[in-house]
Amino acid sequence: MEDNSRNDIRKLLKTFGINADEAIIAHLARNPECPDLKIRITLEDLTDYGTDLPDKSLGYEIEGTIRR
């Protein structure tokens, strides 16, 4: 894999991580009485492949709990 691809991946993941952290912290602050958060993070390929679809689609999902 080229360095450009790796750098693009890392940049996207870093941006997502920072923004997701801020969104979760803000949500917890706005909802001080809410119980532990159960969240799902989903990765979905939005590429328009036309008629040349890949053999296996890109998708990844994790679930977890954020304790109060």
N, C-alpha and C positions, 0 to 999 in steps of 0.2 A: 504494500500500500504506500502511496506517495505521502511525503511529509505534508503537502497541502491538504490532503484528505484528513489526516490525523489532526492537523491544526484546526480545521473547520469543525471537526467532531468535538474537540476539546472546548473550542470557543462556544459552541451551542450548548454543551452540557454545563459549562461554567455559568453562562448567562441564565440558563434554566434554573440551576441550583440556587443562585443568588435571588432571582425573582420569586421562586417557589418559597424559599425561606422567608422572604419579606411578606409574601401573601399569607402564609400560615401564621406568622407572628401577628400580623394585623387582624386576622380572623379570630385568633385566640384573645386578643385584646378587646375586640368588639363584642365578644361573647364569653365573658368571664365565668359564666355558670355552665358552659357546655362541658359535657363529659370528655373522656379521651376521644381523640379524633381517629377515625378509621379512614384511611385514604388509599387511593389507587393511583398509580402513576403508569401511564400508557404511552408507548412509543409506536407511532403509526407512520408508515411510508405514504406520503401524499403525491409521489411522483406520477406523472401521466406517462405511462409506458406505451400508450397507443395499443396496438394489437400485439406487440412483442413483450408480453408479460414474463416476468422472471419465473423460474421453476418453483421457487419458494418465496412467499412474500415476507417482507420485513415487519416484524411485530414483536413487541416485548412488553410485559406488564408485571408490575410488582404491587403488592399490597402490604400495608403496615399500620401500626398504631402509634400515635403520638400521645404520650402520657401527659396528663395535666399535673 
